[in-house]
Amino acid sequence: MISVYTSTPRLLLGAIPVFLSSSLAAAPLIQEGALQVETTLSGSAAWIHSHNANFGLGRLDLRSGKIDNETNSWQEYALQPGINFSYKYSEDWTWLGGLSVVANTTQGGSDPGGYTRSGDGRASVEQAYLGFQTGAWKVTGGSQSFVVGNGFILADGNVDSFGEGGYWAAPRSTFRDGLVVQWQGSGLTAQGFSLRAKPYNGDVRFNGVNVDYQWGDYAQLGAMAFKVDSLDSRLDRVQPRDGMKVYNVRALNAHLPGAEALTFNAEASVQKGTNGAYDYDTKAWYAGAAYEFSSLAYPTTLSYRYASFSGDGDPSDTKLSGWDALSKGYTDWGTWLIGDVVGNYVLFNSNENVHSVQLKTALSQAFTVGALHHQFSLDKKNYQGIPVSDKLFADESTVYLQWTPDAHWFVVAAYNFATPKAAAKQALGNDDFDSFELYAAFKY
């Protein structure tokens, strides 16, 4: 059986969390002397309809272990009020803090991955942190957001599953019991962090450092190293992570002199170490380029990316070679949920190699239309431990229309169509797996 702890499959649309996490220039609720208090309110509603779950195999309910519906329709609703404050204690010292609560529900049916059912959902604290800023230093402790680079490894501290509801729209993403110490200089930012992923994401703690350097107008360079400590031995038996050491280097938004319309992105990571019973030896990397045709009547961007996540050729031995997606996030279409069907319900950034092409056109300041195509193949000839005779897995295409009338609202409609290839047909089913998604979000 596929375990919910094996990965962090999440939401569909990269632009959504970017929109919801962006700050808006709102007037403070209270501004008296050195004290400033601001309130926030965000919410979302989603309607999703999908055919031929798992390429016709049907939906696998992760709580009962039963396979049932091939066709699934459901709705998700979420509301998140919050409050942030700052208090300037002295010229060089400011206290900071924030608190928010998420209330959400899944209604009408279940998602094709079997993570949630109708009626799932609850209210819970999302952000709850205190901290201070002095000079170039900033320290925050508590439940808080944390994103490295474009979310390739660390960005999302939770998988919204089971009783939490909201698997598709994923309203929860903070790390709990966290401490982040940041120093920011001229072009250089360094962070030391200790972050706890929530139980549905394995209940582990990440302890490490991250460094980013803005190299003029040429690129943002970065490097990160951290260790994983499991806080739940039961979950670690399902998905071993304790003792894992992760190393990462990246170059993002890179430009060549005189070619500002052409952008490059690349990143590489390895997972090493041991927990005494298993040895970790995995790797993942990607490289991509995007070109912006800004002189066209409707500005258009064409991009290509190849991403590789190692697989485990012998799942029965004590060497774990399959890349562990840990707390990957999503900051743009296909980054890092690759394919709204395949990435949400079938493959989770492990044992896969993916060619991705995207075309995006701005019809106006408010409307954007786009299309994506992904070609998936397995790195090793098995699917979740099931032997297969071919590496070709699936192709998926997406078309979408998004409407952003102002800084407060985001609406998108998307259709995703995935066709199984030899490996998926052998392990799952022969039918095309599709989904239609309609989503609206607001933030004030």
N, C-alpha and C positions, 0 to 999 in steps of 0.2 A: 504493500500500500504506500502511496506517496504521502509523506508527512508534511504537515504545515511548517515544520521547523527547518526544512531543507533549503529554504531560500526566502527571499523577501519579494515575492511578486506583488506589484502594486499597480495603482491607478493607470489610467490610460494616457492622459494628456499633459504633456510637459508644461504648456503655457498656464495651466490652471494653478499649480502651486506657486509658480512665479508671481502670478497675479495676486493670489491670496496672501503671499508673504511680503508683498511690496508695501512700503510705507506711504501713507497719504498725508498731505499737508492739511490736517484738521486743526481747528482751534482747540486749545486745551480746555478741559472741563474746569480746571482750577489753575490759576497762575497768580500766586501771591508771594511776593518776595522771591526767595530762593527755591520755593516749591512749585513744581509743575506736574499736573496730573492730566492724563489723556485717557479717554475711553475708546474702545474699538468694538466693532460688531461685524462679523462676517457670517455668511450662510450659503448653502447650496442645495440644489435639487437636481436629481438625475433620474432619467428613465432609460432602461436598457432592454433590448430584445435580442435574443440570440438563438440560432438554429444549430443543430448537430454538434452538441457539446462533445469535446474530445474526438472530433472528426467522426462522430456517429456512435462512439462507444457509449456515450451518455455521461451524465453528471455523477461524479463520485463524491458522495457525502462523507466528509472527513471525520464526522462524529460517529456515524452509524456504520461506515464502511460499505454501504449499499450503493449500487449503481442504479440511477433512475432516469430522470427526464433528459431527453435530447434537446427539447425546446425549453428555453427559460426566459421569463420576463420578470422584472422587478424594479422597484424604485428605492432611491436612497435620499434621505433628507438630513441636513445637519445645520446647527446653529452654534456660533461661538462668540459669546461676549467676552470682553477683556478690559483690563485697566493697566496702564503703565505709569510710572512716576519717576521723577528725578528731583534730587534735592542738592543744591549747590552749597555744600557745607563751608567751603572756603574757595579761594581763588584757584587752588590746584587740587581740589577734592570734591567729587560729586558722587552721591549715593544714587543707585539705580535699582529698579525692581519692576516686576510684572506678574500679573495673574490672569489666567483665562480658563474658561470651562467649555468643554464640548458636549453638546447633547445631540444625539443622532439616532436614526432608526432605519432599518431595512424593511420594506413592505412589499406585498404582492407576490413574492416568489423567492427563488434562490439563485445565486450566481452559478455559472457553469463549472467553476472550479470546486464547488462544494464547501467553500469557506464560511458562508453565512446562509441563514434561512430567514423567511418572513417572520417578523417579530423581534429579531435580534436588534440590539442597540441599547445604549445607556448614556448617562451623564457622568463625566469624569473631569478631573482637573487636567488641563493640557500644559500650560506654562505656569510655573510658580518659582520664581527666581529672585535673588537679591545679589547686589554686587556694588562695586565702586569703580570709578575711573579717576586716575591721577596721572597727569603728564602723559607719557606714551603708553602707560599700562592700563589695562582693563581686566577686572576679575569678576566673574559671575558664577554663582553656585545655585543648584536646584534643577528643576525640570525646565529644559531649554532647548531651543533649536540649534543645530550645528551642521554645517554643510562644508565639505572640502571639495574645491574645484567645481566640477559640474555634477557631483554626486555619484561618481563611478563606484565608490566604496562606502563612504560615510555621508549620510544625509537624512536617513529616515530611521528613527528609533523604534518604530512599531509596525506591526502588520495587523491591520484591522480585520480580525477574524472572530469566528464563533459568536459568543454573546455580545461582543462589542459592536457587531454589524458594520456596515459601511465599507465593505472590502473594496469595492470599485472606486468610490470617491475618496476614500482614505483620509478622513478628517483629522486623524491623530498622527503626529510625526516627531514629537519631541523625544529627547533622551531624558531619562529621569536620574535623580541623584547625581547630577553632573557637576563638574568643576572645570572651568575654562579660564586659563590665564593667558592674556594676549598682550604682546608688545608690538607697537606699530611705529616704524621709522619712515624715512624717506624712501619709498618704493619697496620696503621690506616689511613683512608681517610675519611674526612667529607666534605659535600657539602651543601651549601645553594643555592636554585635556585628559580627563577621566570621565567617561560617559557610560551609562548603563542602558542597554537596549531592553525593551520591555519583554515580558514572558513569551508573547506570541512571536517574538523575533529572537527567541533563544535564551533570554535572560542571561546575558553576558556583559562584561565590562571591558571597554576599550581604554587602554592607558598608553598615551604616546605623545608625539610632537608632530607639528606640521609647520612648514615654512613656505611662504609665497614671496616671489620677487617680481615686481613689474619692471621689465627690461625696456624702458622707454616706450616707444610706440610699437616695438617689435613683437613682444610676447609676454605672457604671464607664465613664469616658470615656478614649479613647485616640487616639493618632496615631502614625504610623510613616512613615519615608522611608528608602529604601535603593536602592543601585545594584547591578546584576548584571554580573559580569565572567565571561566564558566562559574556562574553562581547557583546553578541547579544541576546536580549530578544526573537526575533523571532525563532532563532535556539534552544533556551532553552525551548520554548514551544513544539517543536518537540521532543527533547531529553533532559529532565530536568537533569542538572548537577550543577547548581549554588548552592553553599553552601555545596556541598559534601565534606566529609573528608575521606581520604584514609590512612589506616595503613597497613604496610607490614613488614614481617620478612622472612628471607631466609637463607639457608645454601647450598652453591654451591660447586661443585668439592670436595666433602667430601670423605676422605679415612680412612679406618681402618688400624691401625699399622700392618705391615706385609702383607697387601692385597692391594698393590698399583694398581693392575690391575682392582680392583672393585671400581667404583665411584658412589656416591649417590648425588642426588639433590632434594631439597624440598623447598617449598615456600608457604606462606599463607597470605591472604589479606582480609580485610573487608572494606566496604564503608558505612559510617554512615553520620549523619547530616540531615539537612532539608533546603529547599528553601522557606519555609513558606506555600507552597501549598502541597508539597510532602515530605515524610520522606524516607531517603535512609537506606536500611538494607540488604546489599548483602555480599556475601563471595565467594572466589575462592581460590583453593589450588591445589597443585600437589606434587607427590612424585615419584621418579624414580631411577633406578639403571642401570649401564652399566658395562659390563665386556669385557676387551680387551684380546683376545687370541693372544698375541704377538709372541708366539713360533711357530705358524703355518707358513707354507711356504708363505702364503699371509695373513698378519696381519688382523684380523677380530674383529669387535666389535659388540656385541649383547646387546641391551638395551630394557628396558620396562619402561613405565610411565603411571600412572593414573592421569588424570586431571579432576577437577570438577569446574564448574561455575554455581552458583545458578540461578534458574529461578523464575519467578513471577507467583504464583499460581492463583492470582486474578488481572489481568491487569486493572480492572475497579476501584479498590480502590486507595487510596492516599498513600499507602505504596509501594515503588519501591523495589522489592526483586530480580530483575534480574541483575546479574553482568554486569557492564558497562566496556567494554574492554579498554576504554579511548585511550591511545596512545601506544598500544602494538606494539612490533617490531618483528623482525625475525633474529635470530642469528645462527640457524642451521635448518636442515630439521625437520619440524614439530614444530618448536619453534620460534614464537608462531602463525604461520599460520598452523593450524592442518588440514592436507589434502588439496592438491592442488585444488581439486574440491569442496569438502564440505566447507573447510575453506575459499576459495576465493569467493564463490558465494551463499552459503546456510546457514551455521551456522557461527557465528562470536564470539566465546568465550563468549557465554552467554546462559543460560538455556541448558547446555549440560554437559554430563559426557563422558569421552573418555578413552578407553584403547588403548595404542599405543605400537607396537613392531617394532623395527628397526634392520636390519642386514646390516652391511657395511664392505666391503672388499677392501683393497688397493692392486690392481693388480701390481702396480709399483709406482714409485714416481710421475708419471704423471696421471695414470688412477685409478679411484675408481668406484666400482659398488656397488649399494645398493638397498634395498627393505624395504618398510614400510607397515604396516597394521594398520588401525584405526577402532575401533568399536565405533560408536556414539549412545548415547541414550539421550533423553531429561530429564532434571531434573524435570520439571513439564509438565503436559499433555496439552501443547499448543505450537503451532509454530507461532511465531510473533503474538500472540493473538488469533490464530485460534485453537479452541478446537480439540484435537485428543484423541482417546481412548486407545492409547498404547504409551509407552515411547521409544521403539526401533525405531531408526531413519534410520541409514545407516551404511554400511561397505565400506571402501575405501582402495584400495591397490595401491602402487606406485612402479615402478622399474625405476632406473635411471643409467646413465653412465656419469661420468664427467671427463673432461680432463683438467689438469692444467699443461701445458708444462713448464711454468716458472712463475716468480712472476708477470708477466704483463698480462697474458691471462687466461681466464676461459671459458670453453665450456661445455654445459650439454645438454643431451637429456633425457626426462622423459615421461613415459606413466602412466596415472592415471585413475583408473576404480572404480566408486562408484556405489553400488547397494542399491536401496531403501528398507527400511524395513517398518513395518506397519505404523508408524507415517508419514514418508515421502510420502508413497503411498496415505494416506488419505489427507494430506495437499497439495501435489504437483502433483506427477505422478508416474507411474509404471515402467518407462523405466530406464535402466542403463545410467548413466551420466559419460562421459569420456572426456579426453583431452590428446592430444599429444603436447609436448612443446620442442622447440629447441631454445637455447639461447647462445649467445656469448658476452663476455664482455672483455674490455681491460682497463688497467690503466698504465699511465706513469707519 
